[in-house]
């Protein structure tokens, strides 16, 4: 081998060595980068593991709370079932009580109606035999006289009529003073509206009550209404100082 060839060989070996060193440096740098990445991944994994552990603990706590809630719901359902049973029993008792109340109300209503019918019959029969209110004589007597005009309707217990006058008599077993207000505010105005062909006649109001008291009598006098009541088997006129409406 000549000197020239030897020099060329040494030169090529030096170049190759230099390339190898550069490549080794690159490889070392890549290894360092990979090691760093692995370290970062490992650190992230540790954090993830910690978070998963916390999540598992929270899930365990949640499961325990759900189990407690389920137990409470089961207890509540049992209580509701017990309450429903009690309510059903109460409803049955109320239905039974309501039936008894309805029966009593029917009996009381029938008694009240019978008493009212008896009072009407008593005064009606008495006035048939003696169709006078005070010194006013009437020619015609009506009982339970109904009338309708559009939406207005009313019924009058007893109505007495002559050529010049009409008298409306409201009958009760035991009249209340409020009946006088009803006579003045509703009954008399309604009669004028429902029976316009009586508009030229004098209109009188009267209260007939099987049971009377001083308050009822005095209020009738103040209102200018006739007041009739029972005395034994007869009708008496307690108040005859009246006015026409």
C-alpha positions in Angstrom: 0.0 0.0 0.0 1.4 3.3 -1.0 1.6 6.3 1.3 -1.1 8.0 -0.7 -3.4 5.0 -0.3 -2.6 4.9 3.4 -3.3 8.6 3.8 -6.6 8.2 2.0 -7.6 5.3 4.2 -6.7 7.2 7.4 -8.7 10.2 6.1 -11.8 8.0 5.3 -11.6 6.4 8.7 -11.5 9.8 10.3 -14.5 10.9 8.3 -16.4 7.7 9.3 -15.4 8.2 12.9 -16.7 11.8 12.8 -20.0 10.6 11.3 -20.3 7.9 13.9 -19.8 10.4 16.7 -22.4 12.7 15.2 -24.9 9.8 14.9 -24.1 8.7 18.4 -24.8 12.2 19.7 -28.1 12.2 17.9 -28.9 8.8 19.3 -28.1 9.9 22.8 -30.3 12.9 22.4 -33.2 10.8 21.2 -32.7 8.4 24.1 -32.8 11.3 26.5 -36.0 12.6 24.9 -37.6 9.2 25.1 -36.6 8.7 28.7 -38.0 12.2 29.5 -41.3 11.2 27.8 -41.5 7.9 29.7 -40.9 9.8 32.9 -43.6 12.3 32.1 -46.0 9.5 31.2 -45.2 7.7 34.4 -45.8 10.9 36.4 -49.2 11.4 34.6 -50.0 7.8 35.3 -49.4 8.4 39.0 -51.7 11.4 38.9 -54.3 9.4 37.1 -54.0 6.6 39.6 -54.5 9.1 42.5 -57.5 10.5 40.8 -59.0 7.1 40.1 -58.5 6.2 43.8 -60.3 9.4 44.8 -63.1 8.6 42.3 -63.4 5.0 43.6 -63.7 6.4 47.2 -66.4 8.8 46.1 -68.3 6.1 44.2 -68.1 3.9 47.3 -69.4 6.8 49.4 -72.2 7.4 46.8 -73.1 3.7 46.8 -73.4 3.8 50.6 -75.6 6.8 50.4 -77.8 5.2 47.7 -78.1 2.1 49.8 -79.2 4.3 52.7 -81.6 6.1 50.5 -83.1 2.9 49.2 -83.6 1.7 52.8 -85.3 5.0 53.6 -87.5 4.7 50.4 -88.5 1.2 51.4 -89.4 2.5 54.9 -91.4 5.4 53.3 -93.2 3.0 50.9 -94.2 0.8 53.9 -95.5 3.9 55.7 -97.4 5.1 52.6 -99.0 1.7 52.3 -100.0 1.8 55.9 -101.4 5.4 55.4 -103.3 4.3 52.3 -104.8 1.5 54.3 -105.8 3.9 57.0 -107.2 6.4 54.5 -109.3 3.6 52.9 -110.6 2.7 56.3 -111.4 6.4 57.0 -113.1 6.8 53.6 -115.3 3.8 54.3 -116.1 5.3 57.7 -116.9 8.7 56.2 -119.1 7.1 53.5 -121.0 5.3 56.3 -121.3 8.5 58.3 -122.3 10.5 55.2 -125.1 7.9 54.5 -126.3 8.3 58.1 -126.2 12.2 57.8 -128.1 12.1 54.5 -130.7 9.9 56.1 -131.0 12.2 59.1 -131.1 15.3 56.7 -133.8 13.6 54.7 -135.8 12.9 57.9 -135.3 16.5 59.1 -136.2 17.9 55.7 -139.3 15.8 55.6 -140.3 16.9 59.0 -139.7 20.6 58.1 -141.6 20.2 54.8 -144.5 18.5 56.7 -144.6 21.3 59.2 -144.5 23.9 56.4 -147.3 22.1 54.6 -149.3 21.9 57.8 -148.9 25.6 58.4 -149.9 26.5 54.8 -152.9 24.2 55.1 -154.0 25.7 58.4 -153.8 29.3 57.2 -155.2 28.5 53.7 -158.3 26.7 55.2 -158.8 29.5 57.7 -158.7 32.2 55.1 -161.1 30.3 52.8 -163.7 30.4 55.6 -163.0 34.0 56.4 -161.3 35.9 53.5 -160.6 39.1 55.4 -157.4 40.8 56.3 -158.4 43.5 58.8 -161.4 45.2 57.3 -160.4 44.3 53.7 -162.5 41.5 52.1 -161.1 39.5 49.3 -163.0 37.6 46.6 -160.4 35.1 45.4 -157.7 33.0 47.2 -154.8 31.3 45.5 -152.4 28.8 47.1 -148.8 28.2 45.9 -149.1 30.6 43.0 -146.1 30.2 40.6 -145.1 32.6 37.9 -142.2 32.9 35.4 -141.1 35.8 33.3 -137.8 35.3 31.4 -135.1 34.5 34.0 -137.3 35.7 36.9 -139.4 33.2 38.7 -141.2 33.1 42.0 -143.9 31.3 43.9 -146.3 32.9 46.4 -147.7 30.8 49.3 -151.1 32.4 49.5 -152.5 35.3 47.3 -155.8 37.1 48.0 -157.4 39.2 45.3 -160.4 41.6 45.1 -161.2 44.3 42.6 -159.0 46.9 44.3 -156.4 45.0 46.3 -154.0 42.1 46.3 -152.4 40.6 49.4 -149.4 38.3 49.4 -149.0 36.0 52.4 -145.8 34.2 53.1 -146.4 31.2 55.5 -143.9 29.6 57.9 -144.1 27.2 60.8 -141.8 29.6 62.7 -141.0 32.7 60.8 -137.6 34.5 61.1 -137.4 38.3 61.1 -135.4 38.1 57.9 -138.6 36.9 56.1 -139.9 40.5 56.5 -136.9 41.8 54.6 -137.4 39.2 51.9 -141.0 40.2 51.6 -140.1 43.9 51.2 -137.0 43.4 49.0 -138.0 40.5 46.8 -141.5 39.1 47.1 -143.5 42.4 46.6 -141.3 43.7 43.8 -141.3 40.3 42.1 -145.1 40.2 42.2 -145.4 43.6 40.5 -143.0 42.4 37.8 -144.6 39.0 37.3 -148.2 40.1 37.4 -148.3 43.5 35.6 -152.1 43.3 35.1 -152.5 43.9 38.9 -150.4 47.1 38.7 -153.5 49.4 39.4 -154.5 47.5 42.5 -153.1 48.2 46.0 -150.6 45.6 47.1 -150.3 44.4 50.7 -147.9 42.1 52.3 -148.5 39.6 55.1 -146.5 37.2 57.3 -148.3 34.1 58.7 -146.4 32.2 61.3 -147.7 29.4 63.5 -145.1 30.5 66.2 -144.7 34.2 66.9 -142.6 36.4 69.1 -142.6 40.1 70.0 -139.5 40.9 67.8 -141.3 39.4 64.8 -144.5 41.2 65.5 -142.8 44.6 66.1 -140.7 44.3 62.9 -143.9 43.5 60.9 -145.6 46.6 62.3 -142.6 48.8 61.4 -142.6 47.4 57.9 -146.3 47.9 57.4 -147.1 44.2 56.9 -150.1 42.2 58.2 -149.1 39.6 60.7 -151.2 36.5 61.3 -150.6 33.7 63.8 -152.4 30.8 65.4 -154.5 31.0 68.6 -156.0 27.7 69.4 -157.8 26.5 66.3 -158.2 30.0 64.9 -156.2 32.6 63.0 -155.7 35.9 64.6 -154.6 39.1 63.0 -152.0 40.6 65.4 -151.2 43.7 63.2 -153.8 45.5 61.1 -152.0 48.8 60.8 -150.5 48.3 57.3 -149.7 50.1 54.2 -150.1 49.4 50.6 -147.0 49.0 48.4 
